[in-house]
Amino acid sequence: MRVRVHLFAGLRERLGAPEVDLEVRDGATVDDALAALGRRHEGLAGSRFTTALNRRYVERSAAIADGDELALIPPVSGG
Amino acid sequence: MIDIVSEPIDVATLVGQADGGSGGLVLFVGQVRASTGGRNVVRLEYEAYRAMALAELEKLAEEAARTFAISGIDIVHRVGTLAVGDIAVAIVVRAPHRAAAFDACRWAIDTLKRTVPIWKKEVFEDGSTWVGDRP
């Protein structure tokens, strides 16, 4: 199944794209998607971020469904 | 009103909205500082995960309304390139009594800075950095 990963701020710059499409196996978790992304992009290693699935903060153990929107949220700095 | 905008924030319009006579109104305005850590700021570049940031701001406003004795809260955040002195965020809290308005406004900006997916890049004369990002 396919998941679209949204990247922001420093993470977007290090990985060189605002969005990345990933293929993951059925039943994959956020952690699995991050591992797949890490294999494609060295820039992910050592980066600090939390994760959101379909625009809600989730733990990395959360299950992904086909077509989900996964976002990597670096430390926020609004205001 | 909850919004994320690319244009300058008009604080007078926010404050001037008819509200039927709340009693107290507290306004917080966040502006771009001229210097950070002794370095001169040239500009700030704000970026948002817009759909989620709006959802988080709505949640924040709902929680403020549940937690504090207020009659209304408006939050507007700007994104894009901002110059020194530009307004990045404005929060208006209305309440029958001032204490709740002050408390809710302080809580709202503190919570926004912790939870809402918005980022700023500080551009200095000699480099730039995403605030809070240490790869």
Backbone of each chain as ProteinMPNN parsed JSONL, in Angstrom:
{"seq_chain_A": "MRVRVHLFAGLRERLGAPEVDLEVRDGATVDDALAALGRRHEGLAGSRFTTALNRRYVERSAAIADGDELALIPPVSGG", "coords_chain_A": {"N_chain_A": [[0.851, -1.197, 0.0], [0.247, 2.356, -0.311], [1.756, 5.269, 1.051], [1.738, 8.703, 1.676], [4.297, 10.864, 2.533], [4.746, 13.745, 4.389], [6.952, 16.462, 4.655], [8.71, 18.894, 6.601], [10.167, 22.15, 7.214], [13.472, 22.095, 8.521], [13.819, 19.387, 8.099], [12.561, 18.931, 5.667], [14.274, 20.358, 4.041], [16.681, 18.927, 4.384], [16.031, 16.421, 3.375], [15.312, 17.092, 0.876], [12.824, 17.372, -0.397], [9.332, 18.225, -0.312], [7.397, 16.311, -0.118], [7.143, 12.759, -0.021], [6.514, 9.725, -1.606], [5.762, 6.51, -0.397], [6.023, 2.959, -0.603], [4.567, 0.574, 1.386], [4.261, -2.468, 3.324], [1.155, -4.308, 3.763], [-0.504, -3.684, 6.817], [1.524, -2.264, 7.934], [3.301, -0.122, 10.235], [3.714, 3.256, 11.517], [6.35, 3.368, 12.33], [7.494, 1.405, 10.644], [7.218, 2.675, 8.173], [8.89, 4.842, 8.585], [11.322, 3.55, 8.786], [11.601, 2.598, 6.191], [11.717, 5.024, 4.837], [14.043, 6.032, 5.922], [15.915, 4.329, 4.807], [15.985, 5.242, 2.236], [16.715, 7.889, 2.449], [19.416, 9.416, 3.721], [19.456, 11.697, 5.247], [17.558, 11.533, 7.219], [18.446, 10.237, 9.471], [19.237, 10.775, 12.831], [17.673, 13.035, 12.984], [15.348, 15.031, 14.788], [11.968, 14.475, 15.471], [8.35, 14.399, 15.716], [5.424, 12.439, 14.975], [2.634, 12.538, 12.721], [-0.501, 11.302, 11.709], [-2.714, 11.509, 9.133], [-3.179, 14.148, 9.877], [-3.248, 14.2, 12.676], [-1.552, 13.948, 15.782], [0.347, 11.031, 16.376], [1.484, 7.939, 17.924], [4.481, 6.079, 17.158], [3.854, 3.476, 16.829], [1.463, 3.34, 15.597], [-0.941, 2.062, 13.265], [-0.857, 2.047, 9.696], [-3.005, 2.959, 7.011], [-3.935, 2.274, 3.595], [-3.182, 4.949, 1.44], [-2.937, 6.841, 3.422], [-1.968, 9.926, 5.066], [1.055, 10.736, 6.118], [2.941, 12.623, 8.404], [6.018, 14.148, 9.197], [7.024, 15.779, 11.97], [9.062, 18.213, 12.803], [10.655, 19.789, 15.726], [8.37, 22.201, 16.787], [7.971, 25.729, 16.089], [6.326, 27.985, 16.126], [4.666, 31.199, 16.575]], "CA_chain_A": [[0.0, 0.0, 0.0], [1.008, 3.571, -0.507], [1.579, 6.327, 2.026], [2.436, 9.938, 1.301], [4.974, 11.441, 3.696], [4.936, 15.202, 4.294], [8.152, 16.899, 5.379], [8.666, 20.336, 6.857], [11.269, 22.913, 7.819], [14.815, 21.573, 8.289], [13.718, 18.01, 7.592], [12.239, 19.07, 4.243], [15.49, 20.798, 3.34], [17.7, 17.872, 4.396], [15.63, 15.318, 2.495], [15.255, 17.65, -0.474], [11.493, 17.323, -1.01], [8.256, 18.449, 0.661], [6.572, 15.095, -0.027], [7.739, 11.533, -0.545], [5.574, 8.594, -1.618], [6.401, 5.267, 0.002], [5.268, 1.712, -0.636], [4.781, -0.226, 2.593], [3.467, -3.701, 3.306], [-0.115, -4.256, 4.504], [-0.313, -3.81, 8.268], [2.714, -1.516, 8.362], [3.114, 0.939, 11.219], [4.476, 4.474, 11.26], [7.755, 2.982, 12.477], [7.91, 0.704, 9.421], [7.352, 3.672, 7.11], [10.085, 5.642, 8.881], [12.484, 2.723, 8.448], [11.687, 2.605, 4.723], [12.155, 6.363, 4.437], [15.442, 6.159, 6.339], [16.771, 3.602, 3.859], [16.086, 6.043, 1.01], [17.241, 9.237, 2.706], [20.355, 9.466, 4.851], [19.191, 12.9, 6.033], [16.603, 11.278, 8.293], [19.148, 9.747, 10.657], [19.626, 11.796, 13.797], [16.729, 14.146, 13.015], [14.325, 14.942, 15.838], [10.624, 14.8, 14.984], [7.24, 13.558, 16.122], [4.725, 12.003, 13.769], [1.184, 12.74, 12.634], [-1.152, 10.503, 10.679], [-3.957, 12.188, 8.748], [-3.242, 15.442, 10.575], [-3.336, 14.062, 14.135], [-0.343, 13.359, 16.371], [0.219, 9.599, 16.717], [2.69, 7.209, 18.305], [5.082, 5.397, 16.005], [3.281, 2.133, 16.712], [0.151, 3.441, 14.932], [-1.06, 1.343, 11.986], [-1.11, 2.875, 8.514], [-3.923, 2.414, 6.003], [-3.588, 2.703, 2.24], [-3.553, 6.32, 1.11], [-2.794, 7.734, 4.576], [-1.057, 11.065, 4.998], [1.971, 10.706, 7.267], [3.76, 13.836, 8.453], [7.109, 14.195, 10.162], [6.887, 17.108, 12.564], [10.238, 18.626, 13.588], [10.255, 20.656, 16.839], [7.626, 23.338, 16.232], [8.514, 27.021, 16.54], [5.431, 29.074, 15.768], [4.572, 32.293, 17.544]], "C_chain_A": [[0.883, 1.241, 0.0], [0.709, 4.57, 0.614], [2.362, 7.548, 1.553], [2.993, 10.583, 2.569], [5.199, 12.933, 3.452], [6.089, 15.626, 5.201], [8.147, 18.42, 5.51], [10.005, 20.85, 7.381], [12.63, 22.264, 7.506], [14.818, 20.173, 7.702], [13.422, 18.018, 6.084], [13.499, 19.452, 3.462], [16.528, 19.677, 3.28], [17.343, 16.727, 3.456], [15.371, 15.792, 1.062], [13.91, 17.585, -1.167], [10.436, 17.58, 0.057], [7.379, 17.21, 0.867], [7.339, 13.92, -0.628], [6.662, 10.454, -0.512], [6.328, 7.312, -1.312], [5.452, 4.101, -0.243], [5.596, 0.955, 0.641], [3.865, -1.441, 2.557], [2.148, -3.486, 4.047], [0.17, -4.447, 5.986], [0.889, -3.031, 8.786], [2.334, -0.446, 9.381], [3.897, 2.174, 10.77], [5.97, 4.165, 11.334], [8.297, 2.295, 11.224], [8.132, 1.703, 8.281], [8.607, 4.516, 7.32], [11.353, 4.869, 8.531], [12.695, 2.719, 6.934], [12.205, 3.957, 4.225], [13.641, 6.558, 4.762], [16.399, 5.437, 5.409], [16.974, 4.407, 2.579], [16.783, 7.372, 1.225], [18.132, 9.24, 3.949], [20.032, 10.613, 5.794], [18.257, 12.679, 7.203], [17.305, 10.896, 9.595], [19.542, 10.905, 11.554], [18.693, 12.991, 13.855], [15.701, 13.928, 14.118], [12.974, 15.321, 15.241], [9.603, 13.923, 15.69], [6.46, 13.237, 14.845], [3.231, 12.286, 13.872], [0.655, 11.898, 11.483], [-2.504, 11.157, 10.398], [-4.229, 13.391, 9.652], [-3.559, 15.349, 12.061], [-2.05, 13.432, 14.634], [-0.602, 11.9, 16.73], [1.555, 9.067, 17.207], [3.22, 6.472, 17.076], [4.587, 3.968, 15.827], [1.944, 2.152, 15.96], [0.167, 2.742, 13.576], [-1.423, 2.314, 10.868], [-2.115, 2.166, 7.614], [-3.524, 2.971, 4.638], [-4.061, 4.135, 2.0], [-3.431, 7.305, 2.256], [-1.793, 8.85, 4.308], [-0.222, 11.069, 6.281], [2.795, 11.99, 7.238], [4.823, 13.697, 9.527], [7.182, 15.635, 10.664], [8.144, 17.434, 13.367], [9.776, 19.524, 14.737], [9.598, 21.928, 16.302], [8.159, 24.642, 16.821], [7.649, 28.184, 16.069], [5.43, 30.148, 16.844], [5.606, 33.357, 17.276]], "O_chain_A": [[2.082, 1.184, 0.27], [-0.43, 4.699, 1.065], [3.498, 7.436, 1.093], [2.272, 10.816, 3.539], [5.769, 13.328, 2.435], [6.184, 15.205, 6.354], [7.646, 19.133, 4.641], [10.834, 20.106, 7.904], [12.903, 21.923, 6.355], [15.694, 19.814, 6.915], [13.967, 17.212, 5.33], [13.753, 18.938, 2.373], [17.182, 19.49, 2.254], [18.216, 16.134, 2.822], [15.229, 14.978, 0.149], [13.838, 17.723, -2.388], [10.62, 17.193, 1.211], [6.707, 17.076, 1.889], [8.078, 14.065, -1.602], [5.975, 10.289, 0.497], [7.388, 7.049, -1.879], [4.236, 4.235, -0.11], [6.765, 0.721, 0.946], [2.844, -1.456, 1.868], [2.042, -2.577, 4.87], [0.995, -5.279, 6.362], [1.23, -3.134, 9.964], [1.214, 0.064, 9.391], [4.636, 2.142, 9.786], [6.754, 4.637, 10.51], [9.417, 2.567, 10.793], [9.098, 1.597, 7.525], [9.302, 4.863, 6.365], [12.33, 5.441, 8.046], [13.824, 2.823, 6.455], [13.024, 4.021, 3.309], [14.389, 7.161, 3.993], [17.542, 5.855, 5.231], [18.003, 4.279, 1.915], [17.374, 7.925, 0.298], [17.657, 9.086, 5.074], [20.295, 10.53, 6.994], [18.16, 13.529, 8.088], [16.817, 11.195, 10.685], [20.111, 11.895, 11.094], [18.887, 13.88, 14.684], [15.244, 12.81, 14.356], [12.845, 16.355, 14.586], [9.93, 12.85, 16.197], [6.805, 13.713, 13.764], [2.648, 12.275, 14.956], [1.279, 11.796, 10.427], [-3.325, 11.335, 11.297], [-5.348, 13.611, 10.117], [-4.076, 16.299, 12.648], [-1.513, 12.512, 14.017], [-1.634, 11.569, 17.313], [2.61, 9.648, 16.95], [2.507, 6.271, 16.093], [4.86, 3.326, 14.812], [1.358, 1.098, 15.715], [1.148, 2.815, 12.836], [-2.182, 3.264, 11.061], [-2.088, 0.944, 7.469], [-2.862, 4.005, 4.543], [-5.197, 4.487, 2.317], [-3.777, 8.476, 2.102], [-0.91, 8.74, 3.458], [-0.718, 11.364, 7.368], [3.288, 12.398, 6.186], [4.564, 13.195, 10.62], [7.375, 16.574, 9.892], [8.279, 16.977, 14.502], [8.632, 19.978, 14.736], [10.174, 22.641, 15.48], [8.725, 24.656, 17.914], [8.158, 29.229, 15.665], [6.093, 30.029, 17.874], [5.67, 34.352, 17.997]]}, "seq_chain_B": "MIDIVSEPIDVATLVGQADGGSGGLVLFVGQVRASTGGRNVVRLEYEAYRAMALAELEKLAEEAARTFAISGIDIVHRVGTLAVGDIAVAIVVRAPHRAAAFDACRWAIDTLKRTVPIWKKEVFEDGSTWVGDRP", "coords_chain_B": {"N_chain_B": [[-12.383, 33.706, 15.473], [-10.294, 31.599, 13.635], [-7.296, 31.369, 11.986], [-4.812, 30.977, 9.376], [-2.642, 32.935, 7.717], [-1.327, 34.587, 4.759], [-1.032, 37.214, 4.326], [-0.41, 40.516, 5.801], [-1.304, 40.776, 9.291], [-4.199, 42.253, 10.506], [-4.542, 43.85, 13.27], [-6.224, 45.759, 14.412], [-8.68, 45.29, 13.2], [-9.25, 42.742, 14.187], [-9.498, 43.273, 16.943], [-11.563, 45.058, 16.882], [-13.88, 43.706, 16.237], [-17.35, 43.259, 16.577], [-18.74, 42.247, 19.646], [-20.734, 42.186, 21.481], [-20.245, 43.209, 23.988], [-18.137, 42.175, 26.002], [-16.703, 42.789, 28.308], [-13.919, 42.339, 29.338], [-10.952, 42.464, 27.345], [-8.176, 40.809, 26.143], [-5.213, 41.21, 24.381], [-2.721, 39.551, 22.602], [0.22, 40.106, 20.857], [2.56, 38.845, 18.709], [5.653, 39.766, 17.539], [8.224, 40.076, 15.006], [11.435, 39.803, 16.249], [14.271, 42.008, 16.475], [16.79, 41.031, 16.997], [18.45, 37.954, 17.829], [19.982, 36.078, 20.26], [22.131, 37.836, 20.16], [22.625, 38.155, 17.485], [21.912, 39.874, 14.463], [18.716, 39.913, 13.076], [17.64, 39.333, 9.81], [15.379, 38.547, 8.395], [12.391, 36.543, 8.943], [11.325, 33.281, 8.076], [8.339, 31.752, 7.864], [6.68, 28.642, 8.075], [3.978, 26.399, 7.6], [2.208, 23.408, 8.43], [-0.46, 23.407, 7.012], [-3.194, 22.386, 7.049], [-3.209, 20.708, 9.303], [-2.27, 22.463, 11.246], [-4.324, 24.342, 11.386], [-6.324, 22.656, 12.38], [-5.213, 21.998, 14.876], [-5.162, 24.524, 16.042], [-7.897, 25.032, 16.197], [-8.616, 23.04, 18.04], [-7.181, 23.958, 20.217], [-8.483, 26.392, 20.728], [-11.0, 25.434, 21.403], [-10.376, 24.01, 23.727], [-9.495, 26.087, 25.344], [-11.872, 27.489, 25.655], [-13.303, 25.662, 27.14], [-11.807, 25.487, 29.46], [-11.328, 28.0, 30.601], [-13.079, 30.875, 31.909], [-14.185, 32.341, 29.551], [-15.476, 34.387, 26.863], [-14.852, 34.351, 24.225], [-12.355, 33.531, 21.704], [-9.855, 34.456, 19.458], [-7.516, 33.522, 17.029], [-4.858, 34.263, 14.979], [-2.383, 33.365, 12.745], [0.52, 34.228, 10.932], [2.129, 33.258, 7.881], [4.992, 32.692, 5.705], [7.357, 35.084, 4.387], [8.656, 37.262, 6.748], [9.423, 40.518, 7.944], [11.572, 42.315, 10.261], [9.751, 43.434, 13.037], [7.314, 42.908, 11.878], [4.054, 41.453, 12.34], [3.635, 38.289, 13.611], [1.874, 36.623, 14.933], [-1.38, 36.887, 16.346], [-3.471, 37.04, 19.15], [-6.659, 37.21, 20.441], [-8.513, 37.479, 23.299], [-11.632, 37.366, 24.799], [-13.554, 38.14, 27.681], [-15.81, 38.041, 30.505], [-14.544, 38.935, 32.788], [-11.328, 40.214, 33.745], [-9.261, 38.509, 34.696], [-9.605, 35.87, 33.783], [-9.365, 36.324, 31.069], [-6.689, 37.209, 30.78], [-5.343, 34.903, 31.772], [-6.197, 32.887, 29.981], [-5.224, 33.852, 27.564], [-2.453, 33.853, 27.921], [-2.08, 31.092, 28.311], [-2.925, 30.197, 25.828], [-1.029, 31.211, 23.925], [1.294, 30.015, 24.897], [0.655, 27.295, 24.598], [0.188, 27.117, 21.85], [2.798, 27.519, 20.902], [3.947, 25.143, 21.631], [2.487, 23.06, 20.427], [1.362, 23.502, 17.85], [1.772, 22.833, 14.433], [3.851, 24.731, 13.121], [6.613, 26.435, 11.777], [9.634, 28.351, 12.143], [12.188, 29.941, 10.347], [15.111, 31.506, 11.136], [16.703, 34.092, 9.588], [19.829, 35.344, 9.413], [22.381, 37.923, 9.156], [24.585, 36.455, 8.577], [23.957, 33.785, 7.984], [21.548, 31.069, 8.489], [18.897, 29.52, 10.421], [16.696, 26.875, 11.348], [14.466, 27.296, 13.894], [14.83, 25.542, 16.894], [15.538, 23.193, 15.68], [17.768, 20.65, 15.72], [19.756, 18.83, 14.049]], "CA_chain_B": [[-11.807, 33.396, 14.169], [-9.027, 30.879, 13.63], [-6.826, 31.418, 10.604], [-3.396, 31.064, 9.038], [-2.725, 33.849, 6.576], [-0.069, 34.991, 4.126], [-1.01, 38.68, 4.292], [-0.245, 41.119, 7.128], [-2.428, 40.625, 10.221], [-4.773, 43.534, 10.882], [-4.927, 43.708, 14.68], [-7.35, 46.653, 14.71], [-9.906, 44.61, 12.771], [-9.492, 41.664, 15.155], [-9.939, 43.842, 18.219], [-12.772, 45.839, 16.682], [-15.063, 42.896, 15.942], [-18.445, 43.403, 17.535], [-18.834, 41.055, 20.489], [-21.85, 42.304, 22.418], [-19.842, 43.731, 25.298], [-17.589, 41.108, 26.835], [-16.145, 43.258, 29.58], [-12.463, 42.428, 29.212], [-10.333, 41.924, 26.131], [-6.713, 40.766, 26.203], [-4.614, 41.011, 23.058], [-1.294, 39.245, 22.52], [0.768, 40.251, 19.517], [3.948, 38.409, 18.574], [6.312, 40.455, 16.427], [9.569, 39.609, 14.687], [12.478, 40.502, 17.013], [15.382, 42.515, 15.663], [18.001, 40.227, 17.181], [18.333, 36.734, 18.624], [21.297, 35.619, 20.688], [23.153, 38.809, 19.777], [22.778, 38.245, 16.019], [20.866, 40.673, 13.832], [17.788, 39.166, 12.224], [17.318, 39.987, 8.541], [13.96, 38.223, 8.176], [11.971, 35.209, 9.37], [10.502, 32.557, 7.11], [7.411, 30.861, 8.562], [6.097, 27.567, 7.268], [2.979, 25.658, 8.383], [1.475, 22.25, 7.911], [-1.623, 24.26, 7.167], [-4.426, 21.678, 7.428], [-3.094, 20.24, 10.687], [-2.109, 23.627, 12.118], [-5.68, 24.872, 11.6], [-7.029, 21.715, 13.257], [-4.654, 22.15, 16.223], [-5.618, 25.821, 16.565], [-9.31, 24.856, 16.573], [-8.615, 22.265, 19.289], [-6.674, 24.858, 21.257], [-9.553, 27.356, 21.042], [-12.064, 24.705, 22.116], [-9.913, 23.704, 25.084], [-9.485, 27.362, 26.083], [-13.259, 27.825, 25.99], [-13.741, 24.739, 28.193], [-10.984, 25.597, 30.662], [-11.354, 29.334, 31.2], [-14.383, 31.552, 31.829], [-14.053, 33.356, 28.501], [-16.609, 34.398, 25.937], [-14.399, 34.128, 22.857], [-10.915, 33.587, 21.44], [-9.463, 34.5, 18.051], [-6.08, 33.315, 16.834], [-4.433, 34.355, 13.579], [-0.932, 33.235, 12.585], [0.947, 34.533, 9.569], [3.234, 32.455, 7.341], [5.711, 33.338, 4.61], [8.535, 35.865, 4.771], [8.322, 38.406, 7.6], [10.531, 41.415, 8.277], [11.632, 42.747, 11.66], [8.62, 44.272, 13.419], [6.053, 42.37, 11.357], [3.276, 40.657, 13.296], [3.596, 36.87, 13.237], [0.697, 35.987, 15.532], [-2.222, 37.726, 17.201], [-4.497, 36.305, 19.897], [-7.609, 38.081, 21.146], [-9.394, 36.736, 24.207], [-12.668, 38.186, 25.431], [-14.11, 37.491, 28.867], [-16.534, 38.978, 31.376], [-13.63, 39.488, 33.793], [-9.975, 40.265, 33.169], [-8.34, 37.441, 35.1], [-9.752, 34.728, 32.863], [-8.856, 36.727, 29.752], [-5.22, 37.152, 30.853], [-4.909, 33.504, 31.938], [-6.46, 32.128, 28.75], [-4.358, 34.352, 26.491], [-1.117, 33.326, 28.224], [-2.132, 29.657, 28.062], [-3.085, 29.969, 24.385], [0.227, 31.406, 23.178], [2.238, 28.977, 25.345], [0.248, 26.016, 24.005], [0.452, 27.245, 20.404], [4.235, 27.355, 20.638], [4.327, 23.752, 21.896], [1.73, 22.002, 19.748], [0.841, 23.774, 16.499], [2.844, 22.592, 13.468], [4.325, 25.915, 12.405], [8.057, 26.543, 11.991], [10.242, 29.58, 11.646], [13.616, 29.959, 10.041], [15.707, 32.816, 11.365], [17.738, 34.414, 8.613], [20.723, 36.368, 9.946], [23.275, 38.477, 8.143], [25.66, 35.506, 8.276], [23.5, 32.398, 7.983], [20.154, 30.894, 8.867], [18.649, 28.318, 11.202], [15.319, 26.559, 11.748], [14.443, 27.386, 15.35], [14.511, 24.296, 17.583], [15.957, 22.029, 14.893], [19.195, 20.3, 15.869], [19.923, 17.522, 13.415]], "C_chain_B": [[-10.453, 32.696, 14.357], [-8.521, 30.92, 12.195], [-5.294, 31.405, 10.528], [-3.351, 31.821, 7.718], [-1.343, 34.164, 6.017], [0.086, 36.508, 4.141], [-0.76, 39.215, 5.704], [-1.504, 40.961, 7.979], [-2.901, 42.009, 10.654], [-5.352, 43.432, 12.295], [-6.15, 44.567, 15.003], [-8.676, 46.0, 14.331], [-10.279, 43.497, 13.745], [-10.087, 42.202, 16.442], [-11.302, 44.499, 18.072], [-14.026, 45.045, 16.402], [-16.124, 43.065, 17.027], [-18.582, 42.124, 18.353], [-19.924, 41.171, 21.551], [-21.444, 42.707, 23.822], [-19.345, 42.673, 26.253], [-17.197, 41.583, 28.22], [-14.666, 43.456, 29.444], [-11.99, 41.843, 27.901], [-8.823, 41.962, 26.333], [-6.19, 40.421, 24.821], [-3.147, 40.648, 23.226], [-0.877, 39.38, 21.072], [2.222, 39.804, 19.547], [4.547, 39.031, 17.336], [7.695, 39.859, 16.187], [10.59, 40.483, 15.411], [13.643, 40.904, 16.114], [16.648, 41.679, 15.827], [17.712, 39.026, 18.065], [19.739, 36.275, 18.976], [22.419, 36.538, 20.217], [23.39, 38.918, 18.283], [21.613, 39.029, 15.442], [20.027, 39.828, 12.884], [17.498, 39.983, 10.958], [15.837, 39.783, 8.23], [13.669, 36.861, 8.805], [11.149, 34.589, 8.254], [9.655, 31.54, 7.867], [6.8, 29.873, 7.588], [5.107, 26.822, 8.159], [2.567, 24.392, 7.662], [0.014, 22.689, 8.038], [-2.863, 23.513, 7.675], [-4.36, 21.243, 8.893], [-2.969, 21.408, 11.658], [-3.478, 24.255, 12.408], [-6.459, 23.971, 12.559], [-6.531, 21.855, 14.699], [-5.085, 23.472, 16.852], [-7.091, 25.734, 16.991], [-9.425, 24.1, 17.895], [-8.228, 23.149, 20.464], [-7.773, 25.832, 21.689], [-10.679, 26.677, 21.816], [-11.66, 24.404, 23.55], [-9.881, 24.967, 25.948], [-10.891, 27.711, 26.543], [-13.802, 26.933, 27.101], [-13.075, 25.043, 29.526], [-11.145, 26.932, 31.388], [-12.73, 29.969, 31.011], [-14.292, 32.703, 30.839], [-15.267, 33.304, 27.584], [-16.172, 34.227, 24.488], [-12.894, 34.191, 22.733], [-10.689, 33.565, 19.933], [-7.949, 34.326, 17.975], [-5.78, 33.392, 15.342], [-2.91, 34.291, 13.545], [-0.582, 33.52, 11.136], [2.06, 33.573, 9.158], [3.844, 33.193, 6.156], [6.89, 34.13, 5.162], [8.113, 37.115, 5.532], [9.576, 39.207, 7.922], [10.48, 41.767, 9.76], [10.459, 43.697, 11.932], [7.287, 43.789, 12.879], [5.362, 41.517, 12.423], [3.166, 39.224, 12.788], [2.334, 36.2, 13.76], [-0.063, 37.011, 16.369], [-3.283, 36.852, 17.848], [-5.363, 37.32, 20.636], [-8.496, 37.193, 22.011], [-10.37, 37.717, 24.847], [-13.268, 37.417, 26.594], [-14.87, 38.521, 29.698], [-15.598, 39.655, 32.38], [-12.184, 39.282, 33.364], [-9.099, 39.06, 33.506], [-8.4, 36.265, 34.125], [-9.182, 35.074, 31.49], [-7.325, 36.677, 29.731], [-4.733, 35.697, 30.908], [-5.058, 32.725, 30.634], [-5.509, 32.561, 27.636], [-2.935, 33.816, 26.68], [-1.045, 31.829, 27.906], [-2.17, 29.385, 26.554], [-1.761, 30.145, 23.636], [1.262, 30.351, 23.597], [1.936, 27.638, 24.678], [0.501, 26.015, 22.499], [1.921, 26.947, 20.102], [4.711, 25.927, 20.867], [3.709, 22.771, 20.914], [1.381, 22.252, 18.284], [1.974, 23.659, 15.472], [3.112, 23.794, 12.553], [5.807, 26.043, 12.76], [8.552, 27.886, 11.507], [11.74, 29.384, 11.451], [14.099, 31.377, 10.274], [16.825, 33.016, 10.357], [18.534, 35.597, 9.157], [21.58, 36.929, 8.814], [24.299, 37.429, 7.697], [25.204, 34.05, 8.369], [22.042, 32.3, 8.386], [19.987, 29.598, 9.634], [17.156, 28.136, 11.455], [15.302, 26.497, 13.268], [14.038, 26.029, 15.946], [15.019, 23.042, 16.896], [17.451, 21.788, 15.071], [19.41, 18.906, 15.327], [21.111, 16.755, 13.991]], "O_chain_B": [[-9.599, 33.14, 15.125], [-9.249, 30.543, 11.277], [-4.596, 31.768, 11.475], [-3.948, 31.399, 6.727], [-0.329, 34.029, 6.703], [1.191, 37.028, 3.99], [-0.877, 38.478, 6.683], [-2.623, 41.004, 7.467], [-2.108, 42.833, 11.11], [-6.485, 42.992, 12.492], [-7.015, 44.153, 15.775], [-9.671, 46.136, 15.043], [-11.447, 43.319, 14.091], [-11.058, 41.657, 16.968], [-12.103, 44.503, 19.007], [-15.118, 45.609, 16.333], [-15.834, 43.021, 18.223], [-18.541, 41.028, 17.794], [-20.011, 40.319, 22.435], [-22.231, 42.557, 24.756], [-20.037, 42.309, 27.204], [-17.346, 40.849, 29.197], [-14.183, 44.588, 29.432], [-12.541, 40.861, 27.403], [-8.255, 43.006, 26.653], [-6.65, 39.478, 24.177], [-2.406, 41.353, 23.912], [-1.524, 38.846, 20.171], [3.022, 40.327, 20.323], [4.039, 38.861, 16.228], [8.263, 39.214, 17.069], [10.631, 41.701, 15.239], [13.956, 40.232, 15.131], [17.48, 41.616, 14.921], [16.844, 39.072, 18.936], [20.584, 36.105, 18.098], [23.52, 36.081, 19.912], [24.251, 39.681, 17.845], [20.47, 38.873, 15.874], [20.547, 39.128, 12.015], [17.158, 41.164, 11.03], [15.134, 40.72, 7.852], [14.587, 36.12, 9.156], [10.38, 35.269, 7.575], [10.18, 30.585, 8.441], [6.454, 30.205, 6.454], [5.369, 26.632, 9.346], [2.579, 24.325, 6.433], [-0.657, 22.392, 9.026], [-3.508, 23.959, 8.624], [-5.332, 21.39, 9.634], [-3.499, 21.354, 12.768], [-3.756, 24.651, 13.54], [-7.168, 24.458, 13.44], [-7.329, 21.834, 15.636], [-5.345, 23.536, 18.053], [-7.481, 26.291, 18.017], [-10.221, 24.462, 18.761], [-8.834, 23.109, 21.535], [-7.966, 26.065, 22.882], [-11.243, 27.246, 22.75], [-12.465, 24.519, 24.473], [-10.2, 24.922, 27.136], [-11.092, 28.169, 27.668], [-14.638, 27.354, 27.9], [-13.679, 24.885, 30.587], [-11.104, 26.996, 32.616], [-13.454, 29.639, 30.072], [-14.316, 33.875, 31.216], [-15.988, 32.307, 27.537], [-17.004, 33.987, 23.613], [-12.223, 34.823, 23.55], [-11.27, 32.745, 19.223], [-7.203, 34.912, 18.759], [-6.378, 32.673, 14.542], [-2.231, 35.059, 14.225], [-1.296, 33.107, 10.222], [2.842, 33.128, 9.998], [3.296, 34.18, 5.667], [7.359, 33.873, 6.271], [7.324, 37.922, 5.041], [10.649, 38.646, 8.143], [9.47, 41.545, 10.428], [10.207, 44.631, 11.17], [6.235, 44.209, 13.362], [6.014, 40.939, 13.293], [2.673, 38.975, 11.688], [1.784, 35.312, 13.109], [0.528, 37.88, 17.01], [-3.914, 36.028, 17.186], [-4.859, 38.176, 21.363], [-9.147, 36.273, 21.515], [-9.975, 38.76, 25.367], [-13.47, 36.205, 26.516], [-14.608, 39.72, 29.607], [-15.823, 40.799, 32.775], [-11.856, 38.297, 32.702], [-8.283, 38.64, 32.687], [-7.371, 35.74, 33.701], [-8.587, 34.225, 30.826], [-6.731, 36.166, 28.781], [-3.821, 35.314, 30.177], [-4.154, 31.993, 30.234], [-5.043, 31.731, 26.856], [-2.294, 33.38, 25.723], [-0.078, 31.357, 27.309], [-1.524, 28.457, 26.067], [-1.412, 29.312, 22.8], [2.016, 29.852, 22.762], [2.848, 26.933, 24.245], [0.974, 25.023, 21.944], [2.239, 26.215, 19.165], [5.761, 25.535, 20.356], [4.324, 21.756, 20.591], [1.129, 21.3, 17.546], [3.012, 24.306, 15.616], [2.67, 23.857, 11.405], [6.207, 25.791, 13.896], [7.986, 28.487, 10.594], [12.436, 28.765, 12.255], [13.577, 32.329, 9.694], [17.765, 32.225, 10.277], [18.006, 36.693, 9.341], [21.513, 36.471, 7.673], [24.821, 37.499, 6.584], [25.972, 33.182, 8.784], [21.376, 33.313, 8.6], [20.81, 28.689, 9.528], [16.438, 29.096, 11.737], [16.048, 25.721, 13.865], [13.03, 25.445, 15.55], [14.943, 21.95, 17.457], [18.286, 22.587, 14.646], [19.267, 17.918, 16.047], [21.389, 15.634, 13.565]]}, "name": "protein", "num_of_chains": 2, "seq": "MRVRVHLFAGLRERLGAPEVDLEVRDGATVDDALAALGRRHEGLAGSRFTTALNRRYVERSAAIADGDELALIPPVSGGMIDIVSEPIDVATLVGQADGGSGGLVLFVGQVRASTGGRNVVRLEYEAYRAMALAELEKLAEEAARTFAISGIDIVHRVGTLAVGDIAVAIVVRAPHRAAAFDACRWAIDTLKRTVPIWKKEVFEDGSTWVGDRP"}
